[in-house]
Structure formats: C-alpha cells, structure tokens
Amino acid sequence: MRPQTLDEFVGQPQLVGPGKPLRLAIEQDELSSCLLYGPPGCGKSTLAGIIAHTTHAAFEHYSAVTSGVAEMRRVIRAAGDRRALHLQRTVLFVDEIHRFNKAQQDAFLPFVEDGTIVLIGATTENPFFEVIGPLLSRARIFTFEPLAPDDIGIILDRAVADAERGLGGRVTLEPAARARLVEFANGDARAALNALELAAFLADQKGSAAITEAMAAEALQRPVLRYDRLGDAHYDIISAYIKSIRGGDPDAAIYWLAQMIEAGEDPRFIARRLVVHAAEDVGNADPMALLIAAAAAHAVEYVGLPEARIPLAQATAYVATAPKSNAAVVAINNAQRDVRERAPGRVPAHLRDTAYRGAKQLGHGAGYRYPHDAPGHFTPQQYGPDERPLPRYYVPSDQGYEVKIAQRLATWWHERFAAPPESNDTPETPSDG
C-alpha cells in the first residue's frame, strides 16, 4: 500500500504540501542532501521510494542495519563512475543512519561535499544526538510528525478499498473497528496496516465479511507506544512528567508516569528524577515532599514493579500538589556561580577548627559565640568570609512552610545586620536533566 506519487502520499503537509520546499525540490529533481527525522510509520521510507520513482538521478538504497562498509564503498565508487562518465547524479538513501558509528558517518563526508552523492538519511533518533556535526552542517533536517488520526483513517480506507494492493472485495471495516484501529495506531501507519491485516485474517477465520470492533481489539491487543529508553521519547516524556509536577497537575504527571511504566522504563530512573524535583521545585515550601519522594525511591528498590508503581504514584501526586518553591536551587546555583567567578573567601578565624592540639595557639576559635548559650538560641556574628559580605543566596518564597522560614530569617537578619542583605541575581531556569 505504499504510495507511488506525491499526490498519493498521506500526511506531513508541512513538508510535502503544495508549494512546500521539500515537495518543490522533489518535483523539480533538485534535492540536496537531507535527513528525514521522525517516529516509525510516519512516511520517511515511503517518501524515499517516491523520490526513487521521480528522480532522473540514480537511486541507491542502503540500510545501516544490513549493509556493511564494503557495500558502502561499492555504492560510492559506482556513484563516482556515473558522475565522471555520464554526468549523472546519485541519490543515496541510508535507512536508520543513526546506527552508523562516527567513523562510518565520517566516510560519507567527502562524497557529500564534492557532490558525488546526494545523501538522504532516515532516522527515528534525534539527529542532533546521533549524527555527527560535520554531516549535520551539510544536510538539511526535515522533521516528520506522527500521522494525524484522519491520515491513518485515509490509509485504512484505501487499504480496504484497493483490490489490487489491499483488501478490496475481501472484507469491510465497521466504523467502530476503524475508530479503534485509528486510535491504537498512535500515528503509526505501519502499525495500523499490520493490525488491519491481522484483523482481516481473524474475520476470514471466523467466516465474517466484516471486521468488527472485537476483531480489531483482538488484533491490536494494546496501543502502540513510541518509546525507546535511549531515544527522544525517553527524554520528552520525562520532561513532560517533570513539568506537570512543577505546574501542579497531578493527573497529567500520573499519566506520563503510567506511560513510562507501561513502556518499560527503569522505575529507578523515574524515582531519581522525582527526588531531584521534590527538592528543586518544592523545597522548603513543604519539606515533607523530599522525604516522601525519597521513601518512594526506597520502595522501588525494596518491592520492585509492579507494586512500586503505587508509591511512585503516591509521591508523584504529593509533589505535584505541594506548594512550590525553587529557592533552594536558586541559592546553590548563585553560590556556585560566585565560587566559580570570584576569588574564594577564607574561613574567619573564629569559625576555624579547634579540635586539634595547637589550634588555639593559631588563634582558631577566638571570639566565637555559641548560639545555644544565647536567648532564642541565636547570636549575631559573622559566618561568611572576611574578604567580602555575602549576597543573599537563599530567599524563601511566600509558599507553604517557607513563610515561617522567611519570618525567622527576617528576625535574625535584623539582629545581625539591622536590615536584610540584597538577594543575588536569579540564574537561568534550572535544567530538567
């Protein structure tokens, strides 16, 4: 059922719609080296096949999975001969280009540079991580999106109606079954067609001329989850999970948690991120958040899946609904920036260690006042370095328990300085990591 022309191609209107640069380059046979990046079943290989049917250049298909270095050299040598003897270009399509190592990718560079080949690479992995920089600079990246539900519907309808290449005349597709196939395919045309073919087989075995919703459900079993623990989905979904926690949406956070668990993500990875963001995004606005996140991380180690999903969900809901403060991460970021950019301050003499013989002879500890001997267990004295007063790194928010912390610090600051010091500049937004 692969489309043979651009007019048959379904989806990706941002790339191959009327007047779009990629479509014009294909139609005018002026395609330059490019990378087709997107999830499985969205049309990358199909578009390469259309290019093969429309270009006047020689078209070579090369798979990074099944082909070796010797074949690559043969293809490039033949491309050089065509260019020298017949002035003919060669379009080289490399499927799964991200599977090549750095040295193998380097081998393409001189031939892309001198025009011996027009390289079209297809990848399901982020090319900025998986493709070497020199090759990225010589190729344009075209990003493919998962197919829309309407696109999947069109592809299914064509397959059911086409008697030559599809199932035309063999079965019909009930509306409820069609809707189920569209939803569960999750934008993957290949998954949709595979499920349709299996559902048609089940209908034939049961002597039915129609594919019912039950048959479609039996063929699908479960939705297609686009997830690779080393790929984009791994980073995108954990990012959505973290941002949902930070944004106070427990339902969204638990939804992304469920996706990761169902896709087989390591629960310890999830627990580690939860612990980090309990401190980064909640902090002292609710000190219990870090304790609960750490307890969930321990539970993951102690009981494992599937039961560990419950404490993970509990901790996720708690951290998402807790009052938010990023004061702790702002404080440590600002302090580390000062340590990196300014000369380090020395420890004042009255704060230095006195636990060894001879320390007092060096003046260590002289003038130190023990806070617990003072009213309120607080006594004003210098705790920062001698060279300069420290800026205000930790600024409690007006959320949760930090309100009480702010009141306590205000009292101490007035006793120590008569007025609170100015806060340091706020750093850039912390990374989700």
ZITAWO-V279010 format. One record per residue. N is the residue number from 1. RES is the residue in three letters. PHI is phi in degrees with one decimal (NA if undefined). OMEGA is omega in radians with two decimals (999 if undefined). Layout:
n->N res->RES phi->PHI omega->OMEGA
n->N res->RES phi->PHI omega->OMEGA
//
This chain:
n->1 res->MET phi->NA omega->3.13
n->2 res->ARG phi->-62.6 omega->3.07
n->3 res->PRO phi->-61.9 omega->-3.13
n->4 res->GLN phi->-102.6 omega->-3.12
n->5 res->THR phi->-134.8 omega->3.10
n->6 res->LEU phi->-63.4 omega->-3.14
n->7 res->ASP phi->-67.8 omega->3.10
n->8 res->GLU phi->-84.1 omega->-3.06
n->9 res->PHE phi->-65.3 omega->-3.08
n->10 res->VAL phi->-111.2 omega->3.07
n->11 res->GLY phi->92.0 omega->3.13
n->12 res->GLN phi->54.0 omega->3.14
n->13 res->PRO phi->-63.6 omega->3.13
n->14 res->GLN phi->-68.6 omega->-3.13
n->15 res->LEU phi->-111.1 omega->-3.02
n->16 res->VAL phi->-119.9 omega->3.02
n->17 res->GLY phi->-69.2 omega->-3.12
n->18 res->PRO phi->-53.7 omega->3.07
n->19 res->GLY phi->81.6 omega->-3.13
n->20 res->LYS phi->-76.2 omega->-3.03
n->21 res->PRO phi->-56.6 omega->-3.11
n->22 res->LEU phi->-66.3 omega->3.11
n->23 res->ARG phi->-63.3 omega->-3.14
n->24 res->LEU phi->-62.6 omega->3.14
n->25 res->ALA phi->-63.6 omega->3.12
n->26 res->ILE phi->-69.4 omega->-3.09
n->27 res->GLU phi->-64.5 omega->-3.11
n->28 res->GLN phi->-92.4 omega->3.12
n->29 res->ASP phi->55.5 omega->-3.14
n->30 res->GLU phi->-122.9 omega->-3.06
n->31 res->LEU phi->-71.1 omega->3.03
n->32 res->SER phi->-105.5 omega->-3.08
n->33 res->SER phi->-58.3 omega->-3.08
n->34 res->CYS phi->-154.5 omega->3.07
n->35 res->LEU phi->-120.7 omega->3.11
n->36 res->LEU phi->-100.5 omega->-3.00
n->37 res->TYR phi->-117.4 omega->3.12
n->38 res->GLY phi->177.2 omega->-3.10
n->39 res->PRO phi->-71.3 omega->3.12
n->40 res->PRO phi->-61.6 omega->3.01
n->41 res->GLY phi->72.0 omega->-3.12
n->42 res->CYS phi->-107.6 omega->3.00
n->43 res->GLY phi->115.7 omega->-3.10
n->44 res->LYS phi->-64.6 omega->-3.13
n->45 res->SER phi->-67.6 omega->3.11
n->46 res->THR phi->-62.3 omega->3.13
n->47 res->LEU phi->-64.4 omega->3.08
n->48 res->ALA phi->-60.9 omega->3.08
n->49 res->GLY phi->-63.6 omega->3.09
n->50 res->ILE phi->-65.4 omega->3.10
n->51 res->ILE phi->-59.9 omega->3.14
n->52 res->ALA phi->-61.2 omega->-3.12
n->53 res->HIS phi->-79.6 omega->-3.01
n->54 res->THR phi->-106.3 omega->-3.06
n->55 res->THR phi->-77.5 omega->3.01
n->56 res->HIS phi->-87.7 omega->3.09
n->57 res->ALA phi->-76.6 omega->2.99
n->58 res->ALA phi->-68.7 omega->-3.10
n->59 res->PHE phi->-118.1 omega->3.14
n->60 res->GLU phi->-118.4 omega->3.09
n->61 res->HIS phi->-104.5 omega->-3.07
n->62 res->TYR phi->-134.2 omega->-3.14
n->63 res->SER phi->-105.8 omega->3.10
n->64 res->ALA phi->-70.7 omega->-3.13
n->65 res->VAL phi->-85.9 omega->-2.99
n->66 res->THR phi->-107.8 omega->-3.07
n->67 res->SER phi->-99.8 omega->-3.12
n->68 res->GLY phi->-112.5 omega->-3.11
n->69 res->VAL phi->-63.6 omega->-3.12
n->70 res->ALA phi->-61.6 omega->3.12
n->71 res->GLU phi->-67.2 omega->3.11
n->72 res->MET phi->-60.5 omega->3.12
n->73 res->ARG phi->-64.0 omega->3.12
n->74 res->ARG phi->-62.9 omega->-3.12
n->75 res->VAL phi->-63.4 omega->-3.10
n->76 res->ILE phi->-70.1 omega->3.09
n->77 res->ARG phi->-64.1 omega->3.11
n->78 res->ALA phi->-66.1 omega->3.11
n->79 res->ALA phi->-64.3 omega->3.11
n->80 res->GLY phi->-64.4 omega->3.11
n->81 res->ASP phi->-64.2 omega->3.13
n->82 res->ARG phi->-60.5 omega->-3.10
n->83 res->ARG phi->-65.6 omega->-3.09
n->84 res->ALA phi->-76.0 omega->-3.02
n->85 res->LEU phi->-92.9 omega->-3.02
n->86 res->HIS phi->-124.6 omega->-3.11
n->87 res->LEU phi->54.6 omega->-3.12
n->88 res->GLN phi->-104.4 omega->3.08
n->89 res->ARG phi->-75.9 omega->3.04
n->90 res->THR phi->-126.0 omega->3.02
n->91 res->VAL phi->-97.3 omega->-3.13
n->92 res->LEU phi->-108.7 omega->3.10
n->93 res->PHE phi->-96.7 omega->3.14
n->94 res->VAL phi->-112.4 omega->3.12
n->95 res->ASP phi->-81.1 omega->3.14
n->96 res->GLU phi->57.3 omega->-3.04
n->97 res->ILE phi->-63.0 omega->-3.13
n->98 res->HIS phi->-65.7 omega->3.14
n->99 res->ARG phi->-78.1 omega->3.05
n->100 res->PHE phi->-74.1 omega->3.04
n->101 res->ASN phi->-79.7 omega->-3.05
n->102 res->LYS phi->-59.6 omega->-3.11
n->103 res->ALA phi->-64.1 omega->3.13
n->104 res->GLN phi->-66.9 omega->3.09
n->105 res->GLN phi->-66.6 omega->3.11
n->106 res->ASP phi->-57.9 omega->-3.08
n->107 res->ALA phi->-63.5 omega->-3.14
n->108 res->PHE phi->-77.7 omega->-2.92
n->109 res->LEU phi->-54.0 omega->-3.07
n->110 res->PRO phi->-62.9 omega->-3.08
n->111 res->PHE phi->-82.7 omega->2.97
n->112 res->VAL phi->-71.8 omega->-3.09
n->113 res->GLU phi->-63.3 omega->-3.06
n->114 res->ASP phi->-91.2 omega->3.07
n->115 res->GLY phi->84.8 omega->3.10
n->116 res->THR phi->-60.1 omega->3.09
n->117 res->ILE phi->-130.6 omega->2.87
n->118 res->VAL phi->-100.6 omega->-3.04
n->119 res->LEU phi->-90.6 omega->2.98
n->120 res->ILE phi->-118.1 omega->3.13
n->121 res->GLY phi->-106.3 omega->3.07
n->122 res->ALA phi->-112.5 omega->-3.12
n->123 res->THR phi->-150.1 omega->3.02
n->124 res->THR phi->-93.4 omega->-3.11
n->125 res->GLU phi->-104.9 omega->-3.11
n->126 res->ASN phi->-59.0 omega->-3.07
n->127 res->PRO phi->-64.5 omega->3.13
n->128 res->PHE phi->-69.2 omega->3.06
n->129 res->PHE phi->-100.2 omega->-2.91
n->130 res->GLU phi->-107.8 omega->-3.12
n->131 res->VAL phi->-117.1 omega->-3.06
n->132 res->ILE phi->-64.7 omega->-3.08
n->133 res->GLY phi->-57.9 omega->-3.14
n->134 res->PRO phi->-58.3 omega->3.12
n->135 res->LEU phi->-73.7 omega->3.08
n->136 res->LEU phi->-60.3 omega->-3.09
n->137 res->SER phi->-70.1 omega->-3.11
n->138 res->ARG phi->-104.1 omega->-3.09
n->139 res->ALA phi->-132.8 omega->3.08
n->140 res->ARG phi->-85.0 omega->-3.12
n->141 res->ILE phi->-98.2 omega->3.04
n->142 res->PHE phi->-112.7 omega->-3.06
n->143 res->THR phi->-94.1 omega->3.10
n->144 res->PHE phi->-94.6 omega->3.10
n->145 res->GLU phi->-99.8 omega->2.98
n->146 res->PRO phi->-55.6 omega->-3.12
n->147 res->LEU phi->-65.9 omega->3.11
n->148 res->ALA phi->-72.0 omega->3.12
n->149 res->PRO phi->-53.1 omega->3.12
n->150 res->ASP phi->-62.5 omega->3.12
n->151 res->ASP phi->-64.9 omega->3.10
n->152 res->ILE phi->-61.5 omega->3.11
n->153 res->GLY phi->-60.5 omega->3.11
n->154 res->ILE phi->-62.0 omega->-3.13
n->155 res->ILE phi->-63.8 omega->3.11
n->156 res->LEU phi->-64.5 omega->-3.13
n->157 res->ASP phi->-61.6 omega->3.12
n->158 res->ARG phi->-63.7 omega->-3.11
n->159 res->ALA phi->-64.5 omega->3.14
n->160 res->VAL phi->-71.7 omega->-3.05
n->161 res->ALA phi->-88.4 omega->-3.02
n->162 res->ASP phi->-77.9 omega->-3.11
n->163 res->ALA phi->-79.9 omega->-3.08
n->164 res->GLU phi->-82.8 omega->-3.07
n->165 res->ARG phi->-108.4 omega->-3.03
n->166 res->GLY phi->-121.7 omega->-3.04
n->167 res->LEU phi->-109.5 omega->-3.07
n->168 res->GLY phi->-53.3 omega->3.13
n->169 res->GLY phi->88.2 omega->-3.11
n->170 res->ARG phi->-96.5 omega->-3.09
n->171 res->VAL phi->-142.2 omega->2.94
n->172 res->THR phi->-117.7 omega->-3.07
n->173 res->LEU phi->-117.9 omega->3.13
n->174 res->GLU phi->-65.9 omega->-3.08
n->175 res->PRO phi->-54.4 omega->-3.13
n->176 res->ALA phi->-66.2 omega->3.10
n->177 res->ALA phi->-67.5 omega->3.10
n->178 res->ARG phi->-60.7 omega->-3.13
n->179 res->ALA phi->-62.1 omega->-3.13
n->180 res->ARG phi->-68.4 omega->3.12
n->181 res->LEU phi->-63.2 omega->3.14
n->182 res->VAL phi->-62.4 omega->-3.08
n->183 res->GLU phi->-65.6 omega->-3.03
n->184 res->PHE phi->-76.2 omega->3.11
n->185 res->ALA phi->-68.0 omega->3.06
n->186 res->ASN phi->55.0 omega->3.07
n->187 res->GLY phi->81.4 omega->-3.09
n->188 res->ASP phi->-107.9 omega->-3.09
n->189 res->ALA phi->-63.8 omega->-3.14
n->190 res->ARG phi->-62.6 omega->3.11
n->191 res->ALA phi->-63.9 omega->3.14
n->192 res->ALA phi->-64.4 omega->-3.11
n->193 res->LEU phi->-70.1 omega->3.08
n->194 res->ASN phi->-62.2 omega->3.13
n->195 res->ALA phi->-66.0 omega->3.11
n->196 res->LEU phi->-62.0 omega->-3.13
n->197 res->GLU phi->-63.8 omega->3.12
n->198 res->LEU phi->-67.5 omega->3.11
n->199 res->ALA phi->-64.1 omega->3.09
n->200 res->ALA phi->-65.1 omega->3.08
n->201 res->PHE phi->-63.3 omega->3.12
n->202 res->LEU phi->-63.0 omega->3.12
n->203 res->ALA phi->-63.0 omega->3.13
n->204 res->ASP phi->-63.7 omega->3.14
n->205 res->GLN phi->-65.1 omega->-3.12
n->206 res->LYS phi->-95.0 omega->3.12
n->207 res->GLY phi->68.0 omega->-3.11
n->208 res->SER phi->-106.3 omega->3.09
n->209 res->ALA phi->-90.7 omega->-3.09
n->210 res->ALA phi->-125.5 omega->3.01
n->211 res->ILE phi->-87.0 omega->-3.11
n->212 res->THR phi->-92.3 omega->3.11
n->213 res->GLU phi->-61.6 omega->3.13
n->214 res->ALA phi->-63.3 omega->3.11
n->215 res->MET phi->-66.6 omega->3.11
n->216 res->ALA phi->-62.6 omega->3.13
n->217 res->ALA phi->-64.0 omega->3.13
n->218 res->GLU phi->-66.7 omega->3.14
n->219 res->ALA phi->-72.4 omega->-3.07
n->220 res->LEU phi->-83.2 omega->-3.06
n->221 res->GLN phi->68.9 omega->-3.11
n->222 res->ARG phi->-153.6 omega->-3.12
n->223 res->PRO phi->-63.7 omega->3.07
n->224 res->VAL phi->-78.6 omega->3.10
n->225 res->LEU phi->-100.6 omega->3.08
n->226 res->ARG phi->-85.2 omega->-3.07
n->227 res->TYR phi->-152.7 omega->3.08
n->228 res->ASP phi->-134.8 omega->-3.04
n->229 res->ARG phi->-64.3 omega->3.07
n->230 res->LEU phi->-115.3 omega->-3.03
n->231 res->GLY phi->-112.0 omega->-3.06
n->232 res->ASP phi->-60.2 omega->-3.07
n->233 res->ALA phi->-59.6 omega->3.10
n->234 res->HIS phi->-55.5 omega->-3.09
n->235 res->TYR phi->-78.6 omega->-3.10
n->236 res->ASP phi->-67.6 omega->-3.08
n->237 res->ILE phi->-74.2 omega->3.08
n->238 res->ILE phi->-66.1 omega->3.07
n->239 res->SER phi->-65.0 omega->3.11
n->240 res->ALA phi->-63.8 omega->3.11
n->241 res->TYR phi->-61.1 omega->-3.13
n->242 res->ILE phi->-63.8 omega->-3.11
n->243 res->LYS phi->-67.2 omega->3.07
n->244 res->SER phi->-68.8 omega->3.06
n->245 res->ILE phi->-63.6 omega->-3.12
n->246 res->ARG phi->-61.1 omega->-3.10
n->247 res->GLY phi->-84.0 omega->3.07
n->248 res->GLY phi->75.2 omega->3.13
n->249 res->ASP phi->-116.7 omega->-3.09
n->250 res->PRO phi->-65.3 omega->-3.13
n->251 res->ASP phi->-65.5 omega->3.12
n->252 res->ALA phi->-64.2 omega->-3.13
n->253 res->ALA phi->-61.5 omega->-3.13
n->254 res->ILE phi->-71.3 omega->3.06
n->255 res->TYR phi->-62.2 omega->3.13
n->256 res->TRP phi->-66.7 omega->3.05
n->257 res->LEU phi->-59.4 omega->-3.14
n->258 res->ALA phi->-62.8 omega->3.10
n->259 res->GLN phi->-60.3 omega->-3.12
n->260 res->MET phi->-64.7 omega->3.14
n->261 res->ILE phi->-64.4 omega->-3.13
n->262 res->GLU phi->-64.3 omega->-3.12
n->263 res->ALA phi->-82.9 omega->3.09
n->264 res->GLY phi->90.2 omega->3.09
n->265 res->GLU phi->-61.7 omega->3.09
n->266 res->ASP phi->-65.8 omega->-3.10
n->267 res->PRO phi->-63.3 omega->3.11
n->268 res->ARG phi->-67.8 omega->3.06
n->269 res->PHE phi->-62.4 omega->3.12
n->270 res->ILE phi->-61.6 omega->-3.11
n->271 res->ALA phi->-62.7 omega->3.12
n->272 res->ARG phi->-62.6 omega->3.14
n->273 res->ARG phi->-65.5 omega->3.13
n->274 res->LEU phi->-64.5 omega->3.11
n->275 res->VAL phi->-62.3 omega->-3.13
n->276 res->VAL phi->-58.6 omega->-3.02
n->277 res->HIS phi->-82.8 omega->2.95
n->278 res->ALA phi->-64.5 omega->3.09
n->279 res->ALA phi->-80.9 omega->-3.04
n->280 res->GLU phi->-72.5 omega->-2.99
n->281 res->ASP phi->-104.7 omega->3.11
n->282 res->VAL phi->-114.5 omega->3.06
n->283 res->GLY phi->55.6 omega->-3.08
n->284 res->ASN phi->-82.6 omega->2.99
n->285 res->ALA phi->-63.9 omega->3.01
n->286 res->ASP phi->-151.9 omega->-3.08
n->287 res->PRO phi->-58.9 omega->3.12
n->288 res->MET phi->-66.9 omega->-3.08
n->289 res->ALA phi->-60.5 omega->3.14
n->290 res->LEU phi->-66.5 omega->3.12
n->291 res->LEU phi->-64.4 omega->-3.13
n->292 res->ILE phi->-69.0 omega->3.09
n->293 res->ALA phi->-63.7 omega->3.12
n->294 res->ALA phi->-65.3 omega->3.09
n->295 res->ALA phi->-64.6 omega->3.09
n->296 res->ALA phi->-64.5 omega->3.10
n->297 res->ALA phi->-62.9 omega->3.08
n->298 res->HIS phi->-65.1 omega->3.14
n->299 res->ALA phi->-61.8 omega->3.10
n->300 res->VAL phi->-59.4 omega->3.13
n->301 res->GLU phi->-69.9 omega->-3.00
n->302 res->TYR phi->-79.4 omega->-3.05
n->303 res->VAL phi->-110.6 omega->-3.14
n->304 res->GLY phi->70.6 omega->3.09
n->305 res->LEU phi->-78.5 omega->0.12
n->306 res->PRO phi->-85.0 omega->-3.03
n->307 res->GLU phi->-64.7 omega->-3.08
n->308 res->ALA phi->-63.0 omega->3.12
n->309 res->ARG phi->-62.9 omega->-3.08
n->310 res->ILE phi->-72.5 omega->3.07
n->311 res->PRO phi->-63.0 omega->3.05
n->312 res->LEU phi->-63.6 omega->3.11
n->313 res->ALA phi->-67.5 omega->3.12
n->314 res->GLN phi->-60.5 omega->-3.12
n->315 res->ALA phi->-65.8 omega->3.10
n->316 res->THR phi->-59.4 omega->3.14
n->317 res->ALA phi->-63.2 omega->-3.11
n->318 res->TYR phi->-65.7 omega->-3.10
n->319 res->VAL phi->-65.5 omega->-3.14
n->320 res->ALA phi->-65.6 omega->-3.07
n->321 res->THR phi->-95.7 omega->3.13
n->322 res->ALA phi->-74.4 omega->3.01
n->323 res->PRO phi->-60.9 omega->-2.98
n->324 res->LYS phi->-107.9 omega->3.00
n->325 res->SER phi->-153.9 omega->3.05
n->326 res->ASN phi->-107.2 omega->-3.07
n->327 res->ALA phi->-60.6 omega->-3.10
n->328 res->ALA phi->-66.8 omega->-3.11
n->329 res->VAL phi->-70.5 omega->3.06
n->330 res->VAL phi->-63.4 omega->-3.12
n->331 res->ALA phi->-61.9 omega->-3.09
n->332 res->ILE phi->-69.8 omega->3.09
n->333 res->ASN phi->-63.6 omega->-3.14
n->334 res->ASN phi->-66.8 omega->3.14
n->335 res->ALA phi->-65.1 omega->3.12
n->336 res->GLN phi->-64.8 omega->3.10
n->337 res->ARG phi->-62.8 omega->3.11
n->338 res->ASP phi->-64.0 omega->3.13
n->339 res->VAL phi->-63.0 omega->-3.13
n->340 res->ARG phi->-72.9 omega->-2.94
n->341 res->GLU phi->-100.2 omega->-3.07
n->342 res->ARG phi->-125.3 omega->3.12
n->343 res->ALA phi->-60.6 omega->-3.10
n->344 res->PRO phi->-67.4 omega->3.11
n->345 res->GLY phi->-83.0 omega->3.12
n->346 res->ARG phi->-89.3 omega->3.10
n->347 res->VAL phi->-73.3 omega->3.11
n->348 res->PRO phi->-58.2 omega->-3.06
n->349 res->ALA phi->-58.1 omega->-3.07
n->350 res->HIS phi->-71.5 omega->3.10
n->351 res->LEU phi->-99.8 omega->-3.05
n->352 res->ARG phi->-73.8 omega->-3.07
n->353 res->ASP phi->-64.6 omega->3.11
n->354 res->THR phi->-118.7 omega->-2.99
n->355 res->ALA phi->-82.3 omega->-3.11
n->356 res->TYR phi->-117.8 omega->-3.11
n->357 res->ARG phi->-65.5 omega->3.13
n->358 res->GLY phi->95.1 omega->-3.10
n->359 res->ALA phi->-63.1 omega->-3.11
n->360 res->LYS phi->-68.0 omega->3.10
n->361 res->GLN phi->-65.3 omega->3.09
n->362 res->LEU phi->-85.9 omega->3.14
n->363 res->GLY phi->89.5 omega->-3.12
n->364 res->HIS phi->-68.5 omega->3.07
n->365 res->GLY phi->82.4 omega->-3.11
n->366 res->ALA phi->-66.5 omega->3.11
n->367 res->GLY phi->90.5 omega->3.13
n->368 res->TYR phi->-70.8 omega->3.13
n->369 res->ARG phi->-110.5 omega->-3.07
n->370 res->TYR phi->-80.1 omega->-3.03
n->371 res->PRO phi->-57.3 omega->-3.06
n->372 res->HIS phi->-70.9 omega->3.07
n->373 res->ASP phi->-85.8 omega->-3.08
n->374 res->ALA phi->-101.3 omega->3.07
n->375 res->PRO phi->-58.7 omega->-3.12
n->376 res->GLY phi->71.3 omega->3.13
n->377 res->HIS phi->56.6 omega->3.12
n->378 res->PHE phi->-145.1 omega->3.04
n->379 res->THR phi->-136.9 omega->-3.11
n->380 res->PRO phi->-71.7 omega->3.03
n->381 res->GLN phi->-162.5 omega->-3.10
n->382 res->GLN phi->-79.9 omega->3.07
n->383 res->TYR phi->-115.9 omega->3.13
n->384 res->GLY phi->-86.5 omega->-3.13
n->385 res->PRO phi->-69.0 omega->-3.13
n->386 res->ASP phi->-70.8 omega->-2.94
n->387 res->GLU phi->-65.0 omega->-3.06
n->388 res->ARG phi->-161.5 omega->3.03
n->389 res->PRO phi->-71.7 omega->-3.14
n->390 res->LEU phi->-83.1 omega->3.00
n->391 res->PRO phi->-71.7 omega->-3.13
n->392 res->ARG phi->-87.0 omega->-3.13
n->393 res->TYR phi->-79.5 omega->-3.07
n->394 res->TYR phi->-96.3 omega->3.13
n->395 res->VAL phi->-118.9 omega->-3.12
n->396 res->PRO phi->-58.0 omega->3.10
n->397 res->SER phi->-79.9 omega->3.07
n->398 res->ASP phi->-98.4 omega->-3.09
n->399 res->GLN phi->-114.6 omega->2.97
n->400 res->GLY phi->54.7 omega->-3.05
n->401 res->TYR phi->-66.7 omega->-3.14
n->402 res->GLU phi->-65.8 omega->3.04
n->403 res->VAL phi->-60.6 omega->3.12
n->404 res->LYS phi->-66.5 omega->3.11
n->405 res->ILE phi->-61.5 omega->-3.13
n->406 res->ALA phi->-62.4 omega->3.12
n->407 res->GLN phi->-64.7 omega->-3.14
n->408 res->ARG phi->-64.6 omega->-3.14
n->409 res->LEU phi->-64.6 omega->3.13
n->410 res->ALA phi->-61.1 omega->3.10
n->411 res->THR phi->-63.2 omega->-3.13
n->412 res->TRP phi->-65.1 omega->-3.12
n->413 res->TRP phi->-62.8 omega->-3.14
n->414 res->HIS phi->-67.2 omega->3.08
n->415 res->GLU phi->-71.1 omega->-3.05
n->416 res->ARG phi->-85.6 omega->-3.00
n->417 res->PHE phi->-121.6 omega->-3.02
n->418 res->ALA phi->79.7 omega->3.06
n->419 res->ALA phi->-154.0 omega->3.14
n->420 res->PRO phi->-63.4 omega->3.06
n->421 res->PRO phi->-69.8 omega->3.10
n->422 res->GLU phi->-70.1 omega->3.09
n->423 res->SER phi->-77.5 omega->3.08
n->424 res->ASN phi->-75.9 omega->3.10
n->425 res->ASP phi->-64.9 omega->3.09
n->426 res->THR phi->-75.7 omega->-3.13
n->427 res->PRO phi->-75.6 omega->3.05
n->428 res->GLU phi->-63.7 omega->3.11
n->429 res->THR phi->-56.3 omega->-3.12
n->430 res->PRO phi->-59.0 omega->3.12
n->431 res->SER phi->-75.2 omega->3.09
n->432 res->ASP phi->-77.0 omega->3.05
n->433 res->GLY phi->69.1 omega->999
//
